[in-house]
Amino acid sequence: MAGSVSFALSSRIDARHVRMARAGLGLSVRDLAERAGVNKATIVRLEAGMPVRGATTEAVKAALEAEGACFYINDQGTICVSVPARK
């Protein structure tokens, strides 16, 4: 199909991934901070696109994945986040 785009699992996440996954999972900033073992202000900084340590980003990614989020990106930089359907 002409113009089709394929996505691959993303090994890295950015602010957009975090915002979309957190919203899709119905988590508050506090919920995500607790699950990732970081301060609420760290989540706010990460979602604002401000720099945070790589280990912090990985902890947030792991916490979101533990809740069922999957992160995708294509070669043009378009991102997609998949979360489980709510019951």
PyMOL commands that set and color helices and strands:
alter all, ss='L'
color gray80, all
select helices_A, chain A and resi 15-25+29-36+40-47+54-66
alter helices_A, ss='H'
color red, helices_A
select strands_A, chain A and resi 8-9+70-73+79-82
alter strands_A, ss='S'
color yellow, strands_A
deselect
rebuild
show_as cartoon
